[in-house]
Amino acid sequence: MIKNDDLESMIDRIMAGLPAGLTTLGRDVEHNIRAAIQSGLRKMDLVTREEFDIQREVLGRTRARLEALEKQVATLEGKN
């Protein structure tokens, strides 16, 4: 998921791009934008960077184990 700093930066950019009349509404507009962005991100079913990194490590270990097993099978097949 997006970090709070990234979310704040995104909201700041959106607020800066709004016409002057809307920016005077201030907090209400910011609150609505924040809620819309967070809702959209939740619907995307994103994973955190930490979850992604963990799964990448698991995949790396699995790949290494698979390669070792393939070598072992090739060796065993060569003996027959």
Backbone as a chain_set.jsonl record, in Angstrom:
{"seq": "MIKNDDLESMIDRIMAGLPAGLTTLGRDVEHNIRAAIQSGLRKMDLVTREEFDIQREVLGRTRARLEALEKQVATLEGKN", "coords": {"N": [[0.851, -1.165, 0.0], [0.334, 2.343, -0.331], [2.575, 4.553, 1.275], [2.048, 6.751, 4.094], [3.357, 9.216, 3.78], [3.619, 9.371, 1.012], [0.944, 9.421, 0.3], [0.12, 11.815, 1.5], [1.661, 13.604, 0.026], [0.528, 13.202, -2.51], [-2.074, 14.145, -2.057], [-1.514, 16.813, -1.427], [-0.564, 17.69, -3.925], [-2.856, 17.384, -5.466], [-4.578, 19.176, -4.183], [-3.199, 21.546, -4.682], [-3.607, 21.767, -7.384], [-6.255, 22.367, -7.68], [-8.944, 24.598, -8.582], [-9.046, 28.029, -7.451], [-11.433, 28.68, -6.077], [-12.317, 26.257, -5.024], [-10.286, 25.523, -3.3], [-10.651, 27.192, -1.176], [-12.546, 25.976, 0.307], [-11.142, 24.202, 1.678], [-10.541, 22.159, 4.326], [-12.787, 20.402, 4.079], [-12.779, 19.665, 1.366], [-10.239, 18.515, 1.215], [-10.54, 16.398, 3.047], [-12.521, 14.867, 1.73], [-11.173, 14.211, -0.644], [-9.044, 12.735, 0.381], [-10.471, 10.562, 1.523], [-11.609, 9.452, -0.788], [-9.338, 8.667, -2.256], [-8.134, 6.81, -0.492], [-10.173, 4.895, -0.376], [-10.241, 4.04, -3.036], [-7.674, 2.913, -3.237], [-7.873, 0.8, -1.414], [-9.719, -0.807, -2.727], [-8.206, -1.701, -4.82], [-6.788, -3.788, -3.84], [-4.083, -3.921, -2.962], [-0.758, -4.858, -1.936], [1.462, -4.452, 0.853], [4.754, -3.008, 0.782], [6.458, -4.419, 2.412], [5.167, -6.939, 2.604], [5.386, -7.69, -0.073], [8.197, -7.859, -0.372], [8.747, -9.978, 1.393], [7.419, -12.107, 0.131], [8.902, -12.17, -2.217], [11.385, -13.026, -1.25], [10.655, -15.581, -0.331], [9.949, -16.747, -2.764], [12.458, -16.693, -4.012], [13.93, -18.492, -2.391], [12.418, -20.786, -2.864], [12.806, -21.122, -5.589], [15.582, -21.64, -5.635], [15.622, -24.048, -4.217], [14.109, -25.654, -5.955], [15.817, -25.73, -8.191], [17.951, -27.131, -7.074], [16.71, -29.582, -6.556], [16.072, -30.326, -9.175], [18.644, -30.777, -10.201], [19.365, -32.914, -8.597], [17.494, -34.849, -9.419], [18.268, -35.099, -12.091], [20.794, -36.196, -11.736], [20.132, -38.644, -10.507], [18.641, -39.806, -12.57], [20.595, -40.136, -14.433], [22.082, -42.223, -13.39], [20.572, -44.459, -13.827]], "CA": [[0.0, 0.0, 0.0], [1.08, 3.592, -0.382], [2.935, 5.085, 2.583], [1.362, 7.989, 4.452], [4.069, 10.359, 3.187], [3.257, 9.408, -0.402], [-0.463, 9.823, 0.25], [0.08, 13.246, 1.823], [2.214, 14.307, -1.131], [-0.468, 13.126, -3.571], [-3.169, 15.051, -1.693], [-0.995, 18.18, -1.578], [-0.519, 18.015, -5.357], [-4.243, 17.543, -5.925], [-5.082, 20.432, -3.613], [-2.533, 22.652, -5.379], [-4.132, 21.847, -8.735], [-7.671, 22.743, -7.682], [-9.226, 26.022, -8.785], [-9.005, 28.82, -6.213], [-12.707, 28.613, -5.379], [-12.425, 25.005, -4.28], [-9.299, 25.45, -2.23], [-11.134, 27.932, -0.012], [-13.322, 25.035, 1.115], [-10.092, 23.646, 2.51], [-10.586, 20.89, 5.03], [-13.817, 19.513, 3.543], [-12.295, 19.13, 0.098], [-9.107, 17.645, 1.531], [-11.085, 15.191, 3.677], [-13.194, 14.082, 0.692], [-10.15, 13.685, -1.547], [-8.332, 11.695, 1.134], [-11.353, 9.404, 1.632], [-11.751, 8.857, -2.119], [-8.082, 8.008, -2.609], [-7.979, 5.633, 0.362], [-11.159, 3.913, -0.81], [-9.767, 3.489, -4.301], [-6.509, 2.062, -2.989], [-8.348, -0.433, -0.769], [-10.388, -1.617, -3.751], [-7.184, -2.266, -5.702], [-6.261, -4.975, -3.179], [-2.631, -3.82, -3.025], [-0.012, -5.382, -0.801], [2.488, -3.526, 1.332], [6.108, -3.291, 0.294], [6.985, -5.459, 3.294], [4.585, -8.207, 2.156], [5.979, -7.988, -1.37], [9.582, -8.287, -0.156], [8.713, -11.306, 2.014], [7.061, -13.076, -0.902], [10.032, -12.258, -3.142], [12.371, -13.884, -0.592], [10.123, -16.947, -0.359], [10.089, -17.208, -4.143], [13.883, -16.935, -4.259], [14.293, -19.751, -1.729], [11.725, -21.861, -3.571], [13.502, -21.296, -6.874], [16.857, -22.296, -5.353], [15.316, -25.442, -3.846], [13.691, -26.329, -7.182], [17.012, -25.972, -8.993], [18.702, -28.2, -6.409], [15.981, -30.83, -6.797], [16.237, -30.676, -10.594], [19.98, -31.354, -10.335], [19.332, -34.214, -7.936], [16.744, -35.742, -10.305], [19.123, -35.346, -13.261], [21.844, -37.123, -11.289], [19.518, -39.951, -10.306], [18.267, -40.329, -13.878], [21.847, -40.51, -15.107], [22.572, -43.484, -12.822], [19.74, -45.579, -14.29]], "C": [[0.9, 1.232, 0.0], [1.353, 4.084, 1.032], [2.212, 6.404, 2.822], [2.025, 9.208, 3.83], [3.709, 10.506, 1.714], [1.823, 9.879, -0.57], [-0.598, 11.319, 0.517], [0.586, 14.069, 0.641], [1.211, 14.328, -2.28], [-1.614, 14.099, -3.294], [-2.733, 16.502, -1.841], [-0.972, 18.597, -3.045], [-1.925, 18.222, -5.915], [-4.802, 18.873, -5.446], [-4.481, 21.635, -4.339], [-3.106, 22.842, -6.783], [-5.595, 22.252, -8.819], [-7.845, 24.23, -7.964], [-9.325, 26.743, -7.439], [-10.305, 28.73, -5.423], [-12.855, 27.357, -4.54], [-11.44, 24.925, -3.127], [-9.747, 26.233, -1.005], [-12.01, 27.052, 0.868], [-12.409, 24.214, 2.024], [-10.299, 22.246, 3.038], [-11.625, 19.924, 4.461], [-13.358, 18.855, 2.251], [-11.164, 18.149, 0.357], [-9.595, 16.32, 2.133], [-11.732, 14.288, 2.625], [-12.197, 13.464, -0.285], [-9.414, 12.537, -0.867], [-9.179, 10.415, 1.206], [-11.495, 8.698, 0.288], [-10.496, 8.094, -2.521], [-7.9, 6.734, -1.794], [-8.953, 4.532, -0.039], [-10.718, 3.245, -2.104], [-8.592, 2.555, -4.117], [-6.916, 0.753, -2.324], [-8.989, -1.363, -1.8], [-9.381, -2.275, -4.695], [-6.553, -3.523, -5.111], [-4.73, -5.025, -3.277], [-1.998, -4.466, -1.801], [1.021, -4.344, -0.383], [3.84, -3.923, 0.735], [6.72, -4.423, 1.106], [6.462, -6.84, 2.869], [5.194, -8.643, 0.822], [7.392, -8.526, -1.209], [9.648, -9.678, 0.461], [8.411, -12.36, 0.968], [8.179, -13.242, -1.931], [11.127, -13.155, -2.565], [11.93, -15.343, -0.609], [10.282, -17.53, -1.761], [11.545, -17.521, -4.472], [14.353, -18.242, -3.639], [13.662, -20.943, -2.448], [12.417, -22.163, -4.893], [14.829, -22.028, -6.667], [16.641, -23.769, -5.007], [14.906, -26.253, -5.083], [14.894, -26.655, -8.055], [17.843, -27.104, -8.403], [18.021, -29.547, -6.645], [16.086, -31.278, -8.245], [17.607, -31.316, -10.837], [20.01, -32.76, -9.748], [18.605, -35.243, -8.816], [17.593, -36.084, -11.529], [20.229, -36.325, -12.902], [21.286, -38.524, -11.14], [19.132, -40.59, -11.641], [19.509, -40.801, -14.648], [22.387, -41.827, -14.607], [21.795, -44.674, -13.33], [20.077, -45.97, -15.683]], "O": [[2.091, 1.145, 0.301], [0.472, 4.041, 1.89], [1.814, 7.088, 1.88], [1.338, 10.135, 3.4], [3.516, 11.617, 1.221], [1.522, 10.65, -1.481], [-1.351, 12.008, -0.171], [0.009, 15.102, 0.299], [1.056, 15.349, -2.951], [-2.07, 14.797, -4.199], [-3.499, 17.333, -2.329], [-1.321, 19.731, -3.374], [-2.158, 19.115, -6.729], [-5.426, 19.606, -6.212], [-5.17, 22.625, -4.584], [-3.092, 23.953, -7.314], [-6.119, 22.459, -9.914], [-6.979, 25.033, -7.617], [-9.649, 26.134, -6.419], [-10.265, 28.706, -4.193], [-13.453, 27.391, -3.465], [-11.734, 24.325, -2.093], [-9.273, 25.967, 0.1], [-12.197, 27.348, 2.048], [-12.852, 23.615, 3.004], [-10.239, 21.27, 2.291], [-11.354, 18.726, 4.372], [-13.521, 17.651, 2.059], [-11.139, 17.064, -0.225], [-9.11, 15.25, 1.763], [-11.514, 13.076, 2.631], [-12.365, 12.319, -0.704], [-9.189, 11.49, -1.474], [-8.67, 9.318, 0.978], [-11.5, 7.468, 0.236], [-10.584, 6.995, -3.067], [-7.551, 5.69, -2.345], [-8.589, 3.356, -0.041], [-10.813, 2.026, -2.246], [-8.517, 1.514, -4.769], [-6.357, -0.298, -2.641], [-8.808, -2.579, -1.737], [-9.683, -3.302, -5.302], [-5.852, -4.248, -5.817], [-4.159, -6.056, -3.635], [-2.636, -4.601, -0.758], [1.401, -3.472, -1.165], [4.02, -5.04, 0.251], [7.415, -5.282, 0.563], [7.232, -7.797, 2.787], [5.481, -9.823, 0.617], [7.754, -9.525, -1.83], [10.512, -10.475, 0.094], [9.073, -13.397, 0.922], [8.378, -14.337, -2.457], [11.728, -13.95, -3.288], [12.735, -16.236, -0.87], [10.703, -18.676, -1.918], [11.828, -18.514, -5.142], [15.081, -19.01, -4.267], [14.299, -21.983, -2.617], [12.59, -23.324, -5.264], [15.165, -22.932, -7.431], [17.394, -24.633, -5.456], [15.311, -27.405, -5.234], [14.977, -27.754, -8.604], [18.377, -27.937, -9.135], [18.694, -30.543, -6.907], [16.18, -32.475, -8.52], [17.717, -32.283, -11.591], [20.6, -33.676, -10.321], [19.056, -36.382, -8.938], [17.63, -37.239, -11.953], [20.561, -37.199, -13.703], [21.898, -39.49, -11.596], [19.288, -41.799, -11.813], [19.447, -41.759, -15.419], [23.101, -42.503, -15.347], [22.293, -45.798, -13.277], [19.473, -46.894, -16.228]]}, "num_chains": 1, "name": "protein.A"}
